[in-house]
Structures are given as C-alpha cells and as structure tokens.
Amino acid sequence: MHASIVPAEIIERTNARRGQAIPIAVDPAKTAHVVVDLQVGFMGRGAIGEVPVAREIVPQVNRISQALRDAGGINVFLRFTVDLDEPDPWSSMWGRMSPPAVEAFVDAFRPGAEQHQIWPEIEIGPRDLILDKTRFSAFIPGTCRLHDLLQAKAIDTLIVTGVLTNACCESTVRDAMQMGYNVLFVQDGNATWDDATHNATLANLVGLFFADVVTADEAVARIGQCPQSVVMS
C-alpha cells in the first residue's frame, strides 16, 4: 500500500484557518460508501490502466463495505465507462488523444467488456448498487445517476475508496463536498501509481477542507459510533 503522509505543516495551517477541527460524524442510515472504479481495467495485470497498488487496497474496501452494510448504510460501486455516443460527448478528453488510444479505451471500458467489470475480489452484496459514469467525477450532470440516487435516499455523508486517488476519486470528492456532502477519504483504501501523487491529493483534501482523511480502521470505527457520541477535538 501507499506510504500515506499528510505533512504536519498542512494540518497546522488548516487548523489555523478553520479553528477547532470537528470530525465528521457517520450516521450509517445517511451514509454511502462510494467505491470508485475498482475495475479489471485498473487492477488486472497488464490491463490498460493497471495500478498495481490497487490490488492491495481490496481488504480495506471490503471491510468498510461490510461494516456499513451491517449498520444499514449503502455501498455504491462506480464503473468508469467510455461512451462516445452519449448526448454530451467528452470531446475535451477524447479529442486530445490519438484515434488508436481512444479506440483502446473504448474497447476496454465499454459496457460488457472484460476490463469494464468490477474486480472479482471486490465483495458486492445483493443490496449494493453499481452505477456507470463517463467522467472522472461521478457528479457531472448527465453522466452518472449518483447524485439523484443519494438524494432519493437522504444520504449526506460519503466514505470514498477506489482509483485513481488523484483523478476519479479526488474529482468525485471535490464535487461532493461542494454539493453539500460530508466526505471521509480513506487513505489506505485509495490507490494511484506512486506515493508522491497519492500524498499530494491527501494534502489537497485536508488543506482545503474537502474531506476528513482517515484510515480504514478509523472509517469502520466511525460507522460504529452514534453521531452524538463523536468526541470533538
């Protein structure tokens, strides 16, 4: 797994700006574990977007999913999807890539393709949800049903795991916080290609109040607490 570090000076500067830090309380009935793009295309050996560290976060992701499942929350598994025929094509992305590269991504991440599927070691329960998205962030209107689904279920808190730490995961978290969701970002439940990039994202999320950066152990502990019992520090 990544050697996750948030520099002390980032934490000190953040606390100096916001005052007393108030940990995000987790009410399981209002919480969703959003698992971002843990698909064969990012986790398989030799896959188009292989992130080797991603295979190491699976136990943490499964443990959080089970804890929230047992407590009455929901798990939502996102799948990165390429659809060049969608109503609002992502021309700013695909238009900057060579035709062979675009074709490779279409082949890998079209619905039904092997690399589009959720990694087989990820545990999915019968009440868990799987949603496709066609952007890095799952909150871009018209490209994913996540926000509408969460609103319909009165969800106000997200626990985020997945790949890439600095792309789909960070993009989703930034949008979620600005749309009013409280977010826990699991440092040992997210993965990218190297420690430096991973840690830069952690610093960004902490330093700009986007999320509480926690370990999987801390996330599970908060799931087990009543909102009123969270100790403020």
N, C-alpha and C positions, 0 to 999 in steps of 0.2 A: 504493500500500500504506500501511498504518498507519505513523506515525512512532513506532516502538516504543521505550519508555523504561522501565527499571526504576531508580528513584531510588537513588543511591549509598547513602543512609542506610538503605534497606531491605536492601541487600546487606550492609552493615556490621553492622546489627543481627542479621540472620540468621546471619552467620558467627560473631558473638559468642556466640550461643546454642548453635550446633551444633558449634563448634570447626572443625577443619580440614575444608574442603569437599572431598568426594570425588566427582568427576564420575561419572555413570552410564555404565558400560561397555556397549557394544552387541555382543552375540553374535548375528549375524543369524539363526542357527538357532533362537534362542529369542526372536525379536523380531517384533512385528506393527506395521505402520503402520496405524493406525486413522483412517480418513478420515470425518469426521463431517458428514453431511447436505449434501454438495455437490450439491444437487438443483436442478432447474429452479425450484422454488417459492421458493428463496432467492437464485437467481443470475440468473434471467431478468429482462429489463427489464419493469417493470410487474407482476412476479409478486407474489403475496400477501405474501411475506416478504422482498422484494428487499433484498439487502445489496450495494450497488454494489462495495465493496472486494473482495468475494469473487471477482469475476471476475479480479482482479489477482493472486490467490494461486495460480491454476491452474498456472503453470510450476513453482513450487516444489513443489507437491503431486506433480505428475507426475515431477519429478526424484527426489524421495525414493522414490516408488513404484518407479521403475525401478532405482534403486540397491539397494533391499532385495530386489527381485525377482531381480536378477543375483547377489546374495550368498546367496540361498537362504532368505530370510525370506518372510513372507506379508503381503499387503495385504488389509485388510477395509474395505469401503465400507458405511457405515451410511446408512439412509434413515429420516428421520422419517416416521412413519405414524400416521394417525388411524383408530382402530377403536373405535367407540362400543359395539360388541357383544363386546369382549374380556371374559374371565371376571371381571377385577377392573377395572371402568371407572375412568377417571381423573376422578372427579367433582369433586375439589378444583380441577381445571383447567377442565374444560368447564362445570361448574356455575356458575362465576363469570363466564361470558361470555354475551352475548345469543344467542338462538337463531339469528338471521341470521349472526352471526360464527362460531358453531360450524358451521353449515351450509357456510360458505365454506371453513373449514379442512378439513372432511370432503371437500368436492368437490376441493380442491387436493391433499390428501395421502392419499387413499385409494389402495390398490394399483391400479395400472393407469392412474391419472390422469397427465396430461402433466406436471404440476408435481411429482409424486412421483418422477419419473425422475431418474437421475443426470445431471448437466450433461454435454452431449455432448462438451465439450472435455477432460473427465477421461478419462485413458487407463486402461483396465481390461484386464488380461491374462487369458488363459484359465484360469489357476490362482488368480486373485484371487477373493475371496469378497464377496458382497453380502448384508447382513442388514438386516431391518427392525427398528425399535424404536418403542415407543409412549410413551416418556417422554423427558425431556431427557437423562438419564443412560442409557447402554447397559448398566448393571449392576444395574438394578432387577429382582429375580427375577420371572419370568413374563412379562416384557415384551420381552425380547431374548435371543437364544441366544449372545451374545458370550462371556460368561464360560465357559460349558461348552465352547465351541469352542476357546478359548485354552488351557484346562486340558487338553483332549484332545491338544493339540499341544505341550504343555510350554512354553508361552510365558510368560516372566516380565518382559518389557520391552515397553513400548509407545512408539511415536512418534505423537503426535496432531496432526492438522491438521483444518481444517474451519470450520464456522459453527455457531452464533454463539460467538465467543470466550468470552463471559461467560455463556452459557446451556448448550447441549448439550455444548460442548467442555469448559468448566470443570467442569460437573457430572460428566461422564464421568471426567475426570482425578482429581477429588477422590475419587470412589468407587474408582477403580482403585488409587490409592496406598494407601487404607485397606484394600484387599483383598489387598495384598502385591505389587502390580506396581510396577516401576520405570518412571518416565514421563519422556519428553522432550516438551516442549511447544514447537512451532515458532512463534516469534513472527511471522515473515513467511509463515507457512502457515496462519494463523488470521485470521478477519475478523469484525467486527461493524459497528455503524452509525457509530461515531465513535472517535477516538483515545483520548479520556479513559476511556471504558468499557473498551476493549481494554487499556490500560495498567494500569488498576485490577486487572484479572484477572491480568496478569503479576506485579504486586506481590504479590497474594494467593498465587499459586502458589509464588513464590520465598520469600516471607516465612514461610510455614507448611510448607515442605519438601515440598509436593505434587509438584513436578516440577523438573527442570532446564529452564530456559527457554533455548532455543538458536535460532540461525538455521538456515535450510535448509542452508546450506553446512556448518555445524557438525554437523548431523544426518548428512549424507552422509559427512562425514569420519569420524564415529564408526562408521558402518556399515562403513567400510573398515578399521577397526582390529581387531586381536585383543583380547579382553578383557584379557589380561595386559599389553598394550602401552600401555594408557591411562595417561598421566602424571598422578599425583595432585598437586594443588596446593592 
